[in-house]
C-alpha cells in the first residue's frame, strides 16, 4: 500500500533510539525526509550513521522553556511531528519526590504540549499531523509507576481535546499508546531485574509471560502504526488514542 508520504517532512523527538528511531526508519522507507531530535549529540550522531546519513539531527533539551520554538526554528515546521521524547521514572507516591516528578514532566508532558502549541501555530491553515507517543500506563494505572500513569493519562486527554478541534484548521492530532515494547530501555530494565532476582540476565524474557503471546511488542510494530496514522490514508483520524499492545490494555491483571 502506498501511504502517500513520499516528499513529506517529519520531525521526530526522542528519535535517536527506541520507538522514535523505529519511526524514523519506517518513515524514511516511505520517502519521508526525517529530522530527529534528542539531547545527546553523540547518540544522535550514531543514530544518523545507522540511518545511512540520510536523516538530519538537532541536539536539544526539550524540557527547557523556549526549546519548542528553538527546535522548529532549527528544523523548520514539518508536515508531521512525532512527539516521543521522555521516559518517566518508576516509583510510588512516596518514592517519587517533587524534583524528580517535575523534571520528568518538564520533558515528556510539557515538552509534548509546548511542541504541539508551537507546531500548531505554524501548521494551521496549511495542514499537518501531530502524533503523540504516550504509554499504556494511562489506562492500566499503576501505583508503582504513578508519575508515568498520571503523565500519560494527561497527554491522552490533551490529545483528545486538542485533536477534536485542531482538525478544523487542517491539523490532525492523535496519540499512539504502546504497551511494553522491546526498546533498549525495556530490555535493559528486564535484564537488570533478571540479574537481581534470577542471577542470569538472559532470563529477562521470563518476566513477560503475562503479556499477550508471552512477549513484548516489537519497535517496528509500533512504528508502522505511527507511520500509517501520520499518512493521508488515515486522514479521518484525529482526537483519538490508539493502544498498540496486543490487547493487553483490555485484560484485567497488571504487568509488572
PyMOL commands that set and color helices and strands:
alter all, ss='L'
color gray80, all
select helices_A, chain A and resi 18-29+41-50+67-75+98-123+136-138+146-169+184-198+201-208+212-214+219-229+232-234+248-250
alter helices_A, ss='H'
color red, helices_A
select strands_A, chain A and resi 9-13+33-38+56-59+80-83+128-133+171-178+241-244
alter strands_A, ss='S'
color yellow, strands_A
deselect
rebuild
show_as cartoon
